[in-house]
Amino acid sequence: MKYGYARVSTTDQKLENQIKQLKDAGAEKIFKEKFTGTTTKRPEFKKLIALLNTDDELIVTKLDRFARNTREALDIIQDLFNNNVKINILNMGVIDNTPTGQLIFTIFSAFAQFERDMIITRTQDGKEYAKKFNPNYRDGRPNKFTVAQINHAYELKQQGKTYQEIEKLTGISISTQKRRFAKINK
C-alpha cells in the first residue's frame, strides 16, 4: 500500500498542493495535519507510522515535511528500513535500504537540517537588527485588540460588568482581558 503524509506548519497554510502531489505519486491513503515540524505533537504522523507494514511505501513531498531534524529523520528512516518500508521523498526520489540509499539519505538530511538552522539564524539576526534600529519593533504576535478597545473593556469592568459580560459585548476573551487589565493596573 502507498501512504502519503502532508504537513504544513501553520493553520493558515494550505495542504492542497501537497495532497495533489501525493495523489499524483500514487498515494492511496493520505494522512495530513497542521503542526510545526518543531513539535512532537504530530498525532496523524504517529498513526501513519504505526500502520506501515513490510513492502508499504511512505510518500512525502519534501524531507522537511517528514521530520523535525536530521537525528529524528535518520531514526524514523532506520525503523522503516528495518520493516522493509520504502520511503519516496518526491523532491529526492525513492530511498531504499541499501548502503547507497542510506548514504544519500544521510547527506540530504544533514543539508535539510543545515537549511533549517540557517533560517533560524537569519530570523534571529533580523530580529536583533530590528531591535537595534527600529524603535517601534515589538517581538511576538501583534495585539488583536487596540488600546482603545482594551480601555473600553476595562471601563466596563470598572462599572461592575463580569468578564463573561465583557466578552459578549466586546469579543475580547476572558484570558486576554485579565492579561491586558493587569498591564493597566501596573
VMD Tcl script that builds the backbone (N, CA, C; Angstrom):
set m [mol new atoms 558]
animate dup $m
set s [atomselect $m all]
$s set {name element resname resid chain x y z} {
  {N N MET 1 A 0.857 -1.184 0.000}
  {CA C MET 1 A 0.000 0.000 0.000}
  {C C MET 1 A 0.892 1.232 0.000}
  {N N LYS 2 A 0.461 2.275 -0.679}
  {CA C LYS 2 A 1.188 3.536 -0.721}
  {C C LYS 2 A 0.452 4.565 0.122}
  {N N TYR 3 A 1.159 5.071 1.139}
  {CA C TYR 3 A 0.598 6.069 2.043}
  {C C TYR 3 A 1.290 7.404 1.810}
  {N N GLY 4 A 0.528 8.475 1.887}
  {CA C GLY 4 A 1.098 9.810 1.776}
  {C C GLY 4 A 1.002 10.536 3.099}
  {N N TYR 5 A 1.909 11.471 3.314}
  {CA C TYR 5 A 1.873 12.305 4.509}
  {C C TYR 5 A 2.089 13.752 4.092}
  {N N ALA 6 A 1.123 14.601 4.434}
  {CA C ALA 6 A 1.195 16.031 4.129}
  {C C ALA 6 A 1.140 16.803 5.441}
  {N N ARG 7 A 2.006 17.813 5.552}
  {CA C ARG 7 A 2.016 18.625 6.764}
  {C C ARG 7 A 2.370 20.053 6.402}
  {N N VAL 8 A 1.655 20.981 7.022}
  {CA C VAL 8 A 2.024 22.389 6.955}
  {C C VAL 8 A 2.266 22.871 8.380}
  {N N SER 9 A 2.990 23.981 8.492}
  {CA C SER 9 A 3.443 24.444 9.801}
  {C C SER 9 A 2.451 25.323 10.540}
  {N N THR 10 A 1.523 25.933 9.813}
  {CA C THR 10 A 0.548 26.799 10.486}
  {C C THR 10 A -0.846 26.500 9.963}
  {N N THR 11 A -1.832 26.894 10.732}
  {CA C THR 11 A -3.217 26.657 10.313}
  {C C THR 11 A -3.605 27.513 9.119}
  {N N ASP 12 A -2.843 28.583 8.846}
  {CA C ASP 12 A -3.132 29.441 7.697}
  {C C ASP 12 A -2.665 28.834 6.376}
  {N N GLN 13 A -1.682 27.939 6.441}
  {CA C GLN 13 A -1.150 27.349 5.220}
  {C C GLN 13 A -2.089 26.275 4.689}
  {N N LYS 14 A -1.991 26.039 3.405}
  {CA C LYS 14 A -2.880 25.091 2.724}
  {C C LYS 14 A -2.156 23.783 2.410}
  {N N LEU 15 A -2.888 22.684 2.511}
  {CA C LEU 15 A -2.358 21.348 2.243}
  {C C LEU 15 A -2.613 20.880 0.807}
  {N N GLU 16 A -3.450 21.591 0.076}
  {CA C GLU 16 A -3.927 21.097 -1.211}
  {C C GLU 16 A -2.812 20.738 -2.190}
  {N N ASN 17 A -1.778 21.578 -2.282}
  {CA C ASN 17 A -0.692 21.319 -3.227}
  {C C ASN 17 A 0.037 20.016 -2.883}
  {N N GLN 18 A 0.330 19.829 -1.598}
  {CA C GLN 18 A 0.994 18.582 -1.183}
  {C C GLN 18 A 0.100 17.375 -1.473}
  {N N ILE 19 A -1.184 17.498 -1.168}
  {CA C ILE 19 A -2.116 16.385 -1.376}
  {C C ILE 19 A -2.172 16.007 -2.854}
  {N N LYS 20 A -2.208 17.006 -3.727}
  {CA C LYS 20 A -2.224 16.735 -5.172}
  {C C LYS 20 A -0.955 15.992 -5.586}
  {N N GLN 21 A 0.206 16.462 -5.102}
  {CA C GLN 21 A 1.472 15.812 -5.446}
  {C C GLN 21 A 1.494 14.366 -4.956}
  {N N LEU 22 A 0.984 14.135 -3.752}
  {CA C LEU 22 A 0.966 12.782 -3.189}
  {C C LEU 22 A 0.053 11.871 -4.002}
  {N N LYS 23 A -1.112 12.377 -4.380}
  {CA C LYS 23 A -2.030 11.585 -5.213}
  {C C LYS 23 A -1.414 11.279 -6.565}
  {N N ASP 24 A -0.780 12.296 -7.170}
  {CA C ASP 24 A -0.126 12.097 -8.468}
  {C C ASP 24 A 0.983 11.050 -8.376}
  {N N ALA 25 A 1.597 10.923 -7.201}
  {CA C ALA 25 A 2.674 9.946 -6.999}
  {C C ALA 25 A 2.126 8.557 -6.654}
  {N N GLY 26 A 0.799 8.438 -6.542}
  {CA C GLY 26 A 0.196 7.131 -6.311}
  {C C GLY 26 A -0.243 6.837 -4.890}
  {N N ALA 27 A -0.226 7.833 -4.017}
  {CA C ALA 27 A -0.659 7.606 -2.632}
  {C C ALA 27 A -2.132 7.206 -2.617}
  {N N GLU 28 A -2.416 6.095 -1.957}
  {CA C GLU 28 A -3.780 5.587 -1.886}
  {C C GLU 28 A -4.517 6.124 -0.666}
  {N N LYS 29 A -3.782 6.387 0.392}
  {CA C LYS 29 A -4.362 6.955 1.613}
  {C C LYS 29 A -3.405 8.039 2.093}
  {N N ILE 30 A -3.966 9.210 2.415}
  {CA C ILE 30 A -3.131 10.348 2.796}
  {C C ILE 30 A -3.476 10.801 4.214}
  {N N PHE 31 A -2.445 10.924 5.012}
  {CA C PHE 31 A -2.567 11.472 6.360}
  {C C PHE 31 A -2.093 12.920 6.286}
  {N N LYS 32 A -2.838 13.810 6.950}
  {CA C LYS 32 A -2.486 15.225 6.872}
  {C C LYS 32 A -2.695 15.900 8.219}
  {N N GLU 33 A -1.858 16.912 8.466}
  {CA C GLU 33 A -2.026 17.690 9.691}
  {C C GLU 33 A -1.344 19.038 9.569}
  {N N LYS 34 A -1.725 19.919 10.500}
  {CA C LYS 34 A -1.178 21.269 10.541}
  {C C LYS 34 A -0.485 21.456 11.881}
  {N N PHE 35 A 0.794 21.108 11.907}
  {CA C PHE 35 A 1.624 21.251 13.101}
  {C C PHE 35 A 3.006 21.676 12.668}
  {N N THR 36 A 3.644 22.529 13.435}
  {CA C THR 36 A 5.012 22.888 13.136}
  {C C THR 36 A 5.911 21.664 13.258}
  {N N GLY 37 A 6.937 21.621 12.424}
  {CA C GLY 37 A 7.868 20.493 12.452}
  {C C GLY 37 A 8.664 20.432 13.735}
  {N N THR 38 A 8.672 21.522 14.495}
  {CA C THR 38 A 9.444 21.515 15.731}
  {C C THR 38 A 8.691 20.869 16.891}
  {N N THR 39 A 7.441 20.580 16.714}
  {CA C THR 39 A 6.661 19.987 17.796}
  {C C THR 39 A 6.678 18.471 17.711}
  {N N THR 40 A 6.537 17.847 18.854}
  {CA C THR 40 A 6.434 16.387 18.873}
  {C C THR 40 A 4.978 15.960 18.744}
  {N N LYS 41 A 4.055 16.904 18.762}
  {CA C LYS 41 A 2.626 16.585 18.668}
  {C C LYS 41 A 2.226 16.445 17.206}
  {N N ARG 42 A 2.425 15.287 16.668}
  {CA C ARG 42 A 2.013 15.013 15.291}
  {C C ARG 42 A 1.228 13.709 15.307}
  {N N PRO 43 A -0.003 13.747 15.810}
  {CA C PRO 43 A -0.773 12.512 16.005}
  {C C PRO 43 A -1.036 11.747 14.710}
  {N N GLU 44 A -1.291 12.448 13.614}
  {CA C GLU 44 A -1.553 11.762 12.347}
  {C C GLU 44 A -0.300 11.043 11.851}
  {N N PHE 45 A 0.846 11.675 12.031}
  {CA C PHE 45 A 2.106 11.044 11.627}
  {C C PHE 45 A 2.355 9.776 12.445}
  {N N LYS 46 A 2.076 9.861 13.739}
  {CA C LYS 46 A 2.266 8.685 14.599}
  {C C LYS 46 A 1.333 7.544 14.187}
  {N N LYS 47 A 0.084 7.890 13.850}
  {CA C LYS 47 A -0.860 6.863 13.364}
  {C C LYS 47 A -0.339 6.206 12.092}
  {N N LEU 48 A 0.145 7.032 11.181}
  {CA C LEU 48 A 0.654 6.536 9.909}
  {C C LEU 48 A 1.832 5.593 10.123}
  {N N ILE 49 A 2.786 5.994 10.908}
  {CA C ILE 49 A 3.973 5.164 11.150}
  {C C ILE 49 A 3.574 3.817 11.747}
  {N N ALA 50 A 2.585 3.835 12.649}
  {CA C ALA 50 A 2.128 2.591 13.279}
  {C C ALA 50 A 1.435 1.662 12.276}
  {N N LEU 51 A 0.873 2.227 11.220}
  {CA C LEU 51 A 0.151 1.440 10.210}
  {C C LEU 51 A 1.056 0.753 9.189}
  {N N LEU 52 A 2.227 1.314 8.949}
  {CA C LEU 52 A 3.081 0.843 7.861}
  {C C LEU 52 A 3.564 -0.581 8.088}
  {N N ASN 53 A 3.468 -1.381 7.027}
  {CA C ASN 53 A 3.897 -2.785 7.055}
  {C C ASN 53 A 4.949 -3.042 5.987}
  {N N THR 54 A 5.526 -4.219 6.028}
  {CA C THR 54 A 6.504 -4.640 5.028}
  {C C THR 54 A 5.967 -4.402 3.623}
  {N N ASP 55 A 6.816 -3.855 2.768}
  {CA C ASP 55 A 6.531 -3.558 1.359}
  {C C ASP 55 A 5.588 -2.379 1.145}
  {N N ASP 56 A 5.167 -1.686 2.206}
  {CA C ASP 56 A 4.403 -0.456 2.030}
  {C C ASP 56 A 5.368 0.642 1.582}
  {N N GLU 57 A 4.793 1.726 1.090}
  {CA C GLU 57 A 5.613 2.873 0.682}
  {C C GLU 57 A 5.056 4.124 1.331}
  {N N LEU 58 A 5.946 4.890 1.947}
  {CA C LEU 58 A 5.589 6.169 2.546}
  {C C LEU 58 A 6.040 7.259 1.581}
  {N N ILE 59 A 5.107 8.139 1.191}
  {CA C ILE 59 A 5.408 9.202 0.248}
  {C C ILE 59 A 5.233 10.550 0.950}
  {N N VAL 60 A 6.256 11.391 0.860}
  {CA C VAL 60 A 6.186 12.772 1.347}
  {C C VAL 60 A 6.715 13.680 0.241}
  {N N THR 61 A 6.272 14.923 0.236}
  {CA C THR 61 A 6.691 15.821 -0.844}
  {C C THR 61 A 8.129 16.286 -0.677}
  {N N LYS 62 A 8.514 16.588 0.581}
  {CA C LYS 62 A 9.873 17.068 0.853}
  {C C LYS 62 A 10.321 16.516 2.196}
  {N N LEU 63 A 11.614 16.465 2.365}
  {CA C LEU 63 A 12.200 15.926 3.585}
  {C C LEU 63 A 11.754 16.698 4.823}
  {N N ASP 64 A 11.622 18.030 4.713}
  {CA C ASP 64 A 11.278 18.811 5.896}
  {C C ASP 64 A 9.830 18.611 6.339}
  {N N ARG 65 A 9.006 17.962 5.551}
  {CA C ARG 65 A 7.641 17.616 5.957}
  {C C ARG 65 A 7.654 16.367 6.831}
  {N N PHE 66 A 8.747 15.659 6.802}
  {CA C PHE 66 A 8.869 14.321 7.366}
  {C C PHE 66 A 9.346 14.305 8.813}
  {N N ALA 67 A 10.340 15.118 9.131}
  {CA C ALA 67 A 10.950 15.060 10.464}
  {C C ALA 67 A 11.396 16.448 10.910}
  {N N ARG 68 A 11.606 16.593 12.220}
  {CA C ARG 68 A 11.982 17.875 12.798}
  {C C ARG 68 A 13.460 18.190 12.599}
  {N N ASN 69 A 14.279 17.138 12.557}
  {CA C ASN 69 A 15.723 17.352 12.440}
  {C C ASN 69 A 16.386 16.095 11.884}
  {N N THR 70 A 17.666 16.193 11.614}
  {CA C THR 70 A 18.394 15.084 10.992}
  {C C THR 70 A 18.339 13.826 11.850}
  {N N ARG 71 A 18.567 13.967 13.132}
  {CA C ARG 71 A 18.600 12.794 14.010}
  {C C ARG 71 A 17.254 12.075 13.996}
  {N N GLU 72 A 16.165 12.827 14.121}
  {CA C GLU 72 A 14.846 12.207 14.106}
  {C C GLU 72 A 14.580 11.537 12.756}
  {N N ALA 73 A 14.928 12.219 11.670}
  {CA C ALA 73 A 14.711 11.645 10.335}
  {C C ALA 73 A 15.454 10.333 10.186}
  {N N LEU 74 A 16.696 10.310 10.606}
  {CA C LEU 74 A 17.502 9.078 10.485}
  {C C LEU 74 A 16.909 7.948 11.325}
  {N N ASP 75 A 16.449 8.276 12.525}
  {CA C ASP 75 A 15.834 7.251 13.385}
  {C C ASP 75 A 14.568 6.680 12.753}
  {N N ILE 76 A 13.719 7.548 12.239}
  {CA C ILE 76 A 12.467 7.098 11.616}
  {C C ILE 76 A 12.768 6.255 10.384}
  {N N ILE 77 A 13.666 6.760 9.546}
  {CA C ILE 77 A 14.022 6.023 8.332}
  {C C ILE 77 A 14.586 4.656 8.679}
  {N N GLN 78 A 15.456 4.593 9.676}
  {CA C GLN 78 A 16.045 3.301 10.048}
  {C C GLN 78 A 14.960 2.325 10.509}
  {N N ASP 79 A 14.005 2.806 11.292}
  {CA C ASP 79 A 12.894 1.945 11.719}
  {C C ASP 79 A 12.097 1.453 10.513}
  {N N LEU 80 A 11.851 2.354 9.560}
  {CA C LEU 80 A 11.107 1.963 8.359}
  {C C LEU 80 A 11.909 0.972 7.522}
  {N N PHE 81 A 13.211 1.211 7.391}
  {CA C PHE 81 A 14.068 0.258 6.670}
  {C C PHE 81 A 14.031 -1.116 7.334}
  {N N ASN 82 A 14.068 -1.135 8.666}
  {CA C ASN 82 A 14.030 -2.416 9.398}
  {C C ASN 82 A 12.750 -3.187 9.108}
  {N N ASN 83 A 11.674 -2.470 8.773}
  {CA C ASN 83 A 10.395 -3.107 8.448}
  {C C ASN 83 A 10.183 -3.222 6.935}
  {N N ASN 84 A 11.252 -2.977 6.162}
  {CA C ASN 84 A 11.196 -3.052 4.698}
  {C C ASN 84 A 10.128 -2.152 4.094}
  {N N VAL 85 A 10.021 -0.945 4.638}
  {CA C VAL 85 A 9.122 0.073 4.092}
  {C C VAL 85 A 9.960 0.998 3.216}
  {N N LYS 86 A 9.478 1.285 2.015}
  {CA C LYS 86 A 10.170 2.212 1.115}
  {C C LYS 86 A 9.744 3.632 1.455}
  {N N ILE 87 A 10.671 4.564 1.265}
  {CA C ILE 87 A 10.373 5.969 1.502}
  {C C ILE 87 A 10.574 6.701 0.180}
  {N N ASN 88 A 9.521 7.382 -0.260}
  {CA C ASN 88 A 9.591 8.147 -1.502}
  {C C ASN 88 A 9.453 9.615 -1.147}
  {N N ILE 89 A 10.568 10.338 -1.199}
  {CA C ILE 89 A 10.561 11.775 -0.960}
  {C C ILE 89 A 10.567 12.402 -2.346}
  {N N LEU 90 A 9.452 13.005 -2.704}
  {CA C LEU 90 A 9.210 13.382 -4.095}
  {C C LEU 90 A 10.277 14.287 -4.700}
  {N N ASN 91 A 10.873 15.170 -3.908}
  {CA C ASN 91 A 11.900 16.031 -4.486}
  {C C ASN 91 A 13.297 15.404 -4.410}
  {N N MET 92 A 13.382 14.142 -3.941}
  {CA C MET 92 A 14.659 13.435 -3.864}
  {C C MET 92 A 14.618 12.089 -4.576}
  {N N GLY 93 A 13.512 11.400 -4.472}
  {CA C GLY 93 A 13.392 10.075 -5.058}
  {C C GLY 93 A 13.156 9.021 -3.994}
  {N N VAL 94 A 13.112 7.773 -4.454}
  {CA C VAL 94 A 12.876 6.650 -3.545}
  {C C VAL 94 A 14.182 6.323 -2.828}
  {N N ILE 95 A 14.084 6.201 -1.534}
  {CA C ILE 95 A 15.242 5.832 -0.726}
  {C C ILE 95 A 14.977 4.440 -0.188}
  {N N ASP 96 A 15.915 3.560 -0.459}
  {CA C ASP 96 A 15.722 2.182 -0.036}
  {C C ASP 96 A 16.795 1.775 0.964}
  {N N ASN 97 A 16.680 0.559 1.455}
  {CA C ASN 97 A 17.573 0.061 2.489}
  {C C ASN 97 A 18.817 -0.582 1.874}
  {N N THR 98 A 19.575 0.245 1.163}
  {CA C THR 98 A 20.855 -0.197 0.609}
  {C C THR 98 A 21.915 0.753 1.148}
  {N N PRO 99 A 23.188 0.367 1.120}
  {CA C PRO 99 A 24.223 1.299 1.582}
  {C C PRO 99 A 24.183 2.643 0.834}
  {N N THR 100 A 23.946 2.603 -0.473}
  {CA C THR 100 A 23.877 3.842 -1.249}
  {C C THR 100 A 22.663 4.666 -0.841}
  {N N GLY 101 A 21.517 4.019 -0.682}
  {CA C GLY 101 A 20.305 4.715 -0.263}
  {C C GLY 101 A 20.479 5.375 1.098}
  {N N GLN 102 A 21.111 4.670 2.029}
  {CA C GLN 102 A 21.319 5.237 3.358}
  {C C GLN 102 A 22.305 6.401 3.326}
  {N N LEU 103 A 23.352 6.292 2.506}
  {CA C LEU 103 A 24.315 7.392 2.388}
  {C C LEU 103 A 23.634 8.631 1.821}
  {N N ILE 104 A 22.892 8.457 0.758}
  {CA C ILE 104 A 22.202 9.594 0.132}
  {C C ILE 104 A 21.250 10.240 1.127}
  {N N PHE 105 A 20.502 9.410 1.841}
  {CA C PHE 105 A 19.550 9.970 2.798}
  {C C PHE 105 A 20.259 10.732 3.909}
  {N N THR 106 A 21.348 10.204 4.423}
  {CA C THR 106 A 22.085 10.875 5.493}
  {C C THR 106 A 22.600 12.234 5.026}
  {N N ILE 107 A 23.123 12.288 3.816}
  {CA C ILE 107 A 23.631 13.556 3.279}
  {C C ILE 107 A 22.493 14.562 3.107}
  {N N PHE 108 A 21.385 14.136 2.502}
  {CA C PHE 108 A 20.259 15.055 2.302}
  {C C PHE 108 A 19.666 15.506 3.634}
  {N N SER 109 A 19.608 14.626 4.611}
  {CA C SER 109 A 19.086 15.000 5.923}
  {C C SER 109 A 19.961 16.072 6.561}
  {N N ALA 110 A 21.270 15.914 6.439}
  {CA C ALA 110 A 22.187 16.898 7.009}
  {C C ALA 110 A 21.984 18.260 6.354}
  {N N PHE 111 A 21.793 18.288 5.033}
  {CA C PHE 111 A 21.562 19.561 4.351}
  {C C PHE 111 A 20.223 20.172 4.733}
  {N N ALA 112 A 19.210 19.352 4.921}
  {CA C ALA 112 A 17.907 19.870 5.338}
  {C C ALA 112 A 18.007 20.496 6.727}
  {N N GLN 113 A 18.731 19.841 7.629}
  {CA C GLN 113 A 18.944 20.378 8.974}
  {C C GLN 113 A 19.719 21.695 8.892}
  {N N PHE 114 A 20.747 21.722 8.061}
  {CA C PHE 114 A 21.548 22.928 7.880}
  {C C PHE 114 A 20.677 24.084 7.383}
  {N N GLU 115 A 19.800 23.802 6.424}
  {CA C GLU 115 A 18.914 24.832 5.885}
  {C C GLU 115 A 17.992 25.378 6.970}
  {N N ARG 116 A 17.400 24.494 7.788}
  {CA C ARG 116 A 16.530 24.955 8.876}
  {C C ARG 116 A 17.308 25.805 9.870}
  {N N ASP 117 A 18.529 25.359 10.209}
  {CA C ASP 117 A 19.349 26.114 11.150}
  {C C ASP 117 A 19.712 27.495 10.598}
  {N N MET 118 A 19.966 27.576 9.309}
  {CA C MET 118 A 20.286 28.864 8.686}
  {C C MET 118 A 19.073 29.798 8.706}
  {N N ILE 119 A 17.891 29.257 8.492}
  {CA C ILE 119 A 16.671 30.070 8.558}
  {C C ILE 119 A 16.501 30.644 9.959}
  {N N ILE 120 A 16.714 29.823 10.962}
  {CA C ILE 120 A 16.608 30.286 12.350}
  {C C ILE 120 A 17.626 31.381 12.624}
  {N N THR 121 A 18.858 31.179 12.164}
  {CA C THR 121 A 19.918 32.168 12.375}
  {C C THR 121 A 19.572 33.489 11.693}
  {N N ARG 122 A 19.096 33.418 10.447}
  {CA C ARG 122 A 18.738 34.644 9.729}
  {C C ARG 122 A 17.573 35.361 10.423}
  {N N THR 123 A 16.619 34.596 10.916}
  {CA C THR 123 A 15.484 35.189 11.618}
  {C C THR 123 A 15.953 35.899 12.880}
  {N N GLN 124 A 16.822 35.247 13.642}
  {CA C GLN 124 A 17.336 35.859 14.865}
  {C C GLN 124 A 18.157 37.108 14.558}
  {N N ASP 125 A 18.965 37.047 13.497}
  {CA C ASP 125 A 19.751 38.218 13.099}
  {C C ASP 125 A 18.832 39.375 12.709}
  {N N GLY 126 A 17.767 39.056 11.980}
  {CA C GLY 126 A 16.798 40.082 11.581}
  {C C GLY 126 A 16.125 40.722 12.781}
  {N N LYS 127 A 15.780 39.916 13.767}
  {CA C LYS 127 A 15.155 40.456 14.979}
  {C C LYS 127 A 16.126 41.370 15.727}
  {N N GLU 128 A 17.381 40.945 15.834}
  {CA C GLU 128 A 18.381 41.763 16.536}
  {C C GLU 128 A 18.565 43.101 15.830}
  {N N TYR 129 A 18.618 43.074 14.501}
  {CA C TYR 129 A 18.744 44.308 13.724}
  {C C TYR 129 A 17.534 45.211 13.969}
  {N N ALA 130 A 16.340 44.623 13.918}
  {CA C ALA 130 A 15.110 45.400 14.124}
  {C C ALA 130 A 15.083 46.008 15.525}
  {N N LYS 131 A 15.507 45.250 16.525}
  {CA C LYS 131 A 15.526 45.773 17.896}
  {C C LYS 131 A 16.453 46.980 18.008}
  {N N LYS 132 A 17.594 46.921 17.295}
  {CA C LYS 132 A 18.576 47.992 17.353}
  {C C LYS 132 A 18.133 49.245 16.613}
  {N N PHE 133 A 17.538 49.071 15.432}
  {CA C PHE 133 A 17.316 50.200 14.541}
  {C C PHE 133 A 15.854 50.591 14.336}
  {N N ASN 134 A 14.933 49.854 14.897}
  {CA C ASN 134 A 13.515 50.188 14.735}
  {C C ASN 134 A 12.907 50.409 16.112}
  {N N PRO 135 A 12.682 51.655 16.490}
  {CA C PRO 135 A 12.150 51.924 17.833}
  {C C PRO 135 A 10.743 51.363 18.047}
  {N N ASN 136 A 10.032 51.078 16.968}
  {CA C ASN 136 A 8.675 50.530 17.079}
  {C C ASN 136 A 8.645 49.006 17.043}
  {N N TYR 137 A 9.820 48.382 16.953}
  {CA C TYR 137 A 9.854 46.918 16.869}
  {C C TYR 137 A 9.318 46.308 18.157}
  {N N ARG 138 A 8.498 45.286 17.997}
  {CA C ARG 138 A 7.954 44.544 19.129}
  {C C ARG 138 A 7.992 43.075 18.768}
  {N N ASP 139 A 8.643 42.276 19.570}
  {CA C ASP 139 A 8.746 40.841 19.311}
  {C C ASP 139 A 7.396 40.175 19.579}
  {N N GLY 140 A 7.104 39.149 18.831}
  {CA C GLY 140 A 5.875 38.395 19.051}
  {C C GLY 140 A 4.742 38.841 18.150}
  {N N ARG 141 A 3.637 38.226 18.380}
  {CA C ARG 141 A 2.445 38.492 17.579}
  {C C ARG 141 A 1.845 39.846 17.964}
  {N N PRO 142 A 1.352 40.608 16.989}
  {CA C PRO 142 A 0.720 41.891 17.331}
  {C C PRO 142 A -0.560 41.676 18.145}
  {N N ASN 143 A -0.883 42.655 18.965}
  {CA C ASN 143 A -2.115 42.559 19.745}
  {C C ASN 143 A -3.317 42.558 18.817}
  {N N LYS 144 A -4.290 41.731 19.144}
  {CA C LYS 144 A -5.501 41.636 18.331}
  {C C LYS 144 A -6.414 42.843 18.570}
  {N N PHE 145 A -6.352 43.376 19.785}
  {CA C PHE 145 A -7.234 44.474 20.158}
  {C C PHE 145 A -6.423 45.736 20.422}
  {N N THR 146 A -6.966 46.859 20.003}
  {CA C THR 146 A -6.282 48.140 20.192}
  {C C THR 146 A -6.336 48.556 21.658}
  {N N VAL 147 A -5.511 49.527 21.973}
  {CA C VAL 147 A -5.504 50.077 23.333}
  {C C VAL 147 A -6.885 50.646 23.657}
  {N N ALA 148 A -7.513 51.313 22.693}
  {CA C ALA 148 A -8.842 51.903 22.911}
  {C C ALA 148 A -9.875 50.823 23.226}
  {N N GLN 149 A -9.811 49.692 22.520}
  {CA C GLN 149 A -10.747 48.596 22.771}
  {C C GLN 149 A -10.536 48.007 24.165}
  {N N ILE 150 A -9.288 47.866 24.550}
  {CA C ILE 150 A -8.982 47.325 25.884}
  {C C ILE 150 A -9.423 48.314 26.957}
  {N N ASN 151 A -9.170 49.593 26.736}
  {CA C ASN 151 A -9.592 50.619 27.706}
  {C C ASN 151 A -11.104 50.624 27.871}
  {N N HIS 152 A -11.830 50.469 26.766}
  {CA C HIS 152 A -13.295 50.392 26.830}
  {C C HIS 152 A -13.724 49.180 27.663}
  {N N ALA 153 A -13.114 48.038 27.413}
  {CA C ALA 153 A -13.437 46.826 28.180}
  {C C ALA 153 A -13.105 47.027 29.653}
  {N N TYR 154 A -11.980 47.692 29.925}
  {CA C TYR 154 A -11.564 47.959 31.302}
  {C C TYR 154 A -12.585 48.872 32.003}
  {N N GLU 155 A -13.084 49.860 31.286}
  {CA C GLU 155 A -14.118 50.745 31.855}
  {C C GLU 155 A -15.369 49.946 32.191}
  {N N LEU 156 A -15.736 48.999 31.322}
  {CA C LEU 156 A -16.893 48.138 31.592}
  {C C LEU 156 A -16.665 47.321 32.866}
  {N N LYS 157 A -15.444 46.862 33.040}
  {CA C LYS 157 A -15.115 46.079 34.244}
  {C C LYS 157 A -15.236 46.975 35.486}
  {N N GLN 158 A -14.750 48.206 35.361}
  {CA C GLN 158 A -14.831 49.155 36.473}
  {C C GLN 158 A -16.283 49.495 36.820}
  {N N GLN 159 A -17.186 49.378 35.847}
  {CA C GLN 159 A -18.605 49.647 36.064}
  {C C GLN 159 A -19.322 48.434 36.665}
  {N N GLY 160 A -18.592 47.345 36.898}
  {CA C GLY 160 A -19.179 46.184 37.547}
  {C C GLY 160 A -19.559 45.030 36.635}
  {N N LYS 161 A -19.243 45.149 35.353}
  {CA C LYS 161 A -19.538 44.037 34.432}
  {C C LYS 161 A -18.602 42.873 34.740}
  {N N THR 162 A -19.103 41.659 34.513}
  {CA C THR 162 A -18.268 40.464 34.705}
  {C C THR 162 A -17.426 40.241 33.448}
  {N N TYR 163 A -16.406 39.409 33.595}
  {CA C TYR 163 A -15.571 39.076 32.431}
  {C C TYR 163 A -16.419 38.470 31.313}
  {N N GLN 164 A -17.364 37.624 31.687}
  {CA C GLN 164 A -18.224 36.969 30.695}
  {C C GLN 164 A -19.076 37.997 29.945}
  {N N GLU 165 A -19.626 38.957 30.685}
  {CA C GLU 165 A -20.438 40.001 30.052}
  {C C GLU 165 A -19.591 40.849 29.095}
  {N N ILE 166 A -18.388 41.177 29.545}
  {CA C ILE 166 A -17.498 41.985 28.698}
  {C C ILE 166 A -17.125 41.204 27.436}
  {N N GLU 167 A -16.893 39.924 27.584}
  {CA C GLU 167 A -16.553 39.090 26.422}
  {C C GLU 167 A -17.698 39.112 25.399}
  {N N LYS 168 A -18.946 38.999 25.901}
  {CA C LYS 168 A -20.103 39.026 24.994}
  {C C LYS 168 A -20.241 40.384 24.312}
  {N N LEU 169 A -19.966 41.448 25.033}
  {CA C LEU 169 A -20.125 42.801 24.484}
  {C C LEU 169 A -19.005 43.191 23.510}
  {N N THR 170 A -17.779 42.763 23.812}
  {CA C THR 170 A -16.620 43.255 23.047}
  {C C THR 170 A -15.942 42.202 22.172}
  {N N GLY 171 A -16.155 40.927 22.487}
  {CA C GLY 171 A -15.448 39.873 21.747}
  {C C GLY 171 A -14.054 39.613 22.278}
  {N N ILE 172 A -13.687 40.273 23.360}
  {CA C ILE 172 A -12.359 40.091 23.949}
  {C C ILE 172 A -12.436 38.932 24.940}
  {N N SER 173 A -11.628 37.917 24.722}
  {CA C SER 173 A -11.684 36.735 25.579}
  {C C SER 173 A -11.338 37.079 27.019}
  {N N ILE 174 A -11.791 36.236 27.923}
  {CA C ILE 174 A -11.548 36.458 29.357}
  {C C ILE 174 A -10.051 36.461 29.650}
  {N N SER 175 A -9.313 35.533 29.048}
  {CA C SER 175 A -7.871 35.472 29.321}
  {C C SER 175 A -7.174 36.732 28.817}
  {N N THR 176 A -7.585 37.247 27.666}
  {CA C THR 176 A -6.997 38.490 27.152}
  {C C THR 176 A -7.353 39.655 28.066}
  {N N GLN 177 A -8.597 39.706 28.534}
  {CA C GLN 177 A -8.992 40.770 29.456}
  {C C GLN 177 A -8.091 40.765 30.687}
  {N N LYS 178 A -7.948 39.614 31.310}
  {CA C LYS 178 A -7.157 39.531 32.538}
  {C C LYS 178 A -5.708 39.942 32.294}
  {N N ARG 179 A -5.145 39.467 31.195}
  {CA C ARG 179 A -3.743 39.777 30.881}
  {C C ARG 179 A -3.557 41.272 30.613}
  {N N ARG 180 A -4.442 41.839 29.795}
  {CA C ARG 180 A -4.287 43.253 29.433}
  {C C ARG 180 A -4.689 44.185 30.584}
  {N N PHE 181 A -5.684 43.789 31.382}
  {CA C PHE 181 A -6.076 44.613 32.530}
  {C C PHE 181 A -4.952 44.654 33.558}
  {N N ALA 182 A -4.235 43.554 33.708}
  {CA C ALA 182 A -3.117 43.519 34.664}
  {C C ALA 182 A -2.057 44.543 34.259}
  {N N LYS 183 A -1.855 44.737 32.959}
  {CA C LYS 183 A -0.879 45.734 32.490}
  {C C LYS 183 A -1.359 47.147 32.792}
  {N N ILE 184 A -2.661 47.361 32.722}
  {CA C ILE 184 A -3.216 48.689 33.015}
  {C C ILE 184 A -3.010 49.029 34.487}
  {N N ASN 185 A -3.147 48.045 35.349}
  {CA C ASN 185 A -3.047 48.273 36.792}
  {C C ASN 185 A -1.623 48.424 37.293}
  {N N LYS 186 A -0.647 48.274 36.435}
  {CA C LYS 186 A 0.755 48.398 36.879}
  {C C LYS 186 A 1.155 49.830 37.011}
}
mol reanalyze $m
mol bondsrecalc $m
mol representation Tube
mol addrep $m
